[in-house]
Amino acid sequence: MSVSIALFTGDLRLHDNPSLRGASGSADQVVPLFVVDHAIRDTGFPTPNRAAFLAGCLADLDARLRRTGARLAVRTGDVTEQVREVAAEAGAEQVHIAAGVSGYAQRREERLRRALESDGRLLVVHEAVVTAVAPGAVTPQGKDHYAVFTPYFRRWAEQGVRAPLPAPRRIPGARVRYGSLPSPSSLAAGTPSPTLPEGGETAARRRLGRWLDGPLEGYADGHDDLPGDLTSRLSPYLHFGCLSAAELVHRALALGGAGADAFVRQLAWRDFHHQVLAARPAAAHRDYRTRGDRWRADADEIDAWRAGRTGYPIVDAAMRQLRQEGWMHNRARLLAASFLTKTLYADWRTGARHFQELLVDADVANNQLNWQWAAGTGTDTRPNRVLNPLTQAQRFDPDGSYVRRYVPELAGIPGSAVHRPWRLPAAERAALEYPEPIVDLDVAAARFRRARGLDD
């Protein structure tokens, strides 16, 4: 009987999984395989939050595979070596994998291809499933990527999104040594955030169903509302491949309306960043568009920002939400990033590393390039805009509910007064155990303008 391997990477799901479908259609039996990659582990990417979420994803994937007649085989080590060993053990003729987007994923594919060919086996690479539209599928004439979102989005919408595949009902499993599912502690040391979302395709589809049934309708008007939180919170599931971006586009557009259109536009933003990074891999660590910045490195200010102790409640609420949930509201991310890079004038890489440490959904494309956008070194067409935390708070958290949710020291302050606690009477202010602002906004804005040469 013929055997194929379905190698899971960033596609930890059964629905809309071309490589799993390809493996099932090419052989009598299939070995679903996941390798805990030492190369990725050694980069520091597996943090306590992502380790806990990944462990949940793999446990759920195994449970769903068992209902089809297969099981998830798990190995740890070098991907090429482990795949070769499993292929030899199972007698597999083919290994199926989704195309990679990152430079590392592309190098991994090439190593696998060469190794398998030397063993007389075939690597079959299927369309990338990290995005709705593959990086490189939409390009301007004479260039390898779009540097501005709006023209990219027009072409993206014209391109269309492939139809998602249904989940296979039956996957005959082959006999191999399956190994043990990893625990969070085996993937990364440390304690995860206390209110992490549950990992896995089952939880993802449950959350997706609830969101499509109601909140999506109000997304266009409410996606920036901090206390209302009409965001989908699906980003962790997209990052780990528990959900397909292509499926989300189709299901949202099938419902129609302004909310669906706004949500699909956000999915296109996600694709936009991936196509930028695919064309410019160095943007993960270097300025996409340098501004000649000489970033400040005030350790006390950066520590206060990380801890949610800047004295600006809206910024502190954002940073504490991140630590508590391993997730942050999209508007809060912009506020926190603008405050670090433009108000404190600290290097965007400092913020990107901190987000990378705590965010469950932190992938290189969206984390790094969103930070560059906020810092004005990326694709933003208004690179010197500064988001004032006080005016932003008044607009997106007018009654202070978001701040009071995450900054308990300020829970007793009514209404919008919570955004300016320094204006309280001295006795009330002294009893708050909340810090004074670490920087004057006007002084910081003038400093930033001088640094960027805007006053010349």
Disulfide bonds with the S-S distance in Angstrom:
none
